[in-house]
Amino acid sequence: AKQKKRHMGDTKHFCPVRLKEDFVLYPGLQEYAAKYKEKIYYFSTSECRDKFLKSPEEYVAHNKPLQAPPLRVCLLGIHGAGKSTCARQLADKLGIFHIQFEEYLQELILPKTKKKVGPFGDEDHEDDYKIPEELEDLSQTRAKTETEKSKQEVELTDQEMAIKANLMDNTELPPEVLDNIVLDWWKKEPFRSTGFILDGFPRSSDEAKYLSDRGLCPDVAVYIQVEESNILDRLFPPRLEKWKDRRRKKKEYKRNLKELKAKKRV
């Protein structure tokens, strides 16, 4: 209580070196403090403090206050919690970008896969509606099916294979793949000056550690916690409609198959 009030520098308790070089508000530590022109500055590491002391004029305000980085939010929660719905509304209200992480991964490989990939246990498979070879001559869809199949046989790069494995089996994305995706949102325009709400990332402790190791600090992380009954009410009706649609397709397929077999007998 008796300690004299400290005169903090322009960045208060955030590291001025990280603000200048990475454009993030990275908390400084009292053990890495330095004094410059009667003001106290905190730094995230001893290396940052040494950089500052070598050329402090690069990191302090001169004619106008230092520019603070835009808002960066990580929005987390289990599947069906309503992350994307909330994120879209917040992004519109705050004037920042909305990035849906899994959808973004899908877009990266969609030109080659031609359809979304993932552990969708309730989705139809191509083989479910395949016309038997002995009936293909009587089917008008043969040429179309072969054309589609040839389009789908495209070789994926190592990065695309890693993304596909992540979407299919939840395999961890390697740091070098994340570098090609995540770094741009913090370091490149228009995200760097506008800000964003990142929906569904990080999803694991390893991904959170990745952000920490790269010095990519969100301003806030929000976790949406919901009751199971609420998720059931939201997700069950559209899932039921999909199930009914699949039943209709299956009936139509069986009817077509029956007609083709009748043609073959004739």
Disulfide bonds with the S-S distance in Angstrom:
none
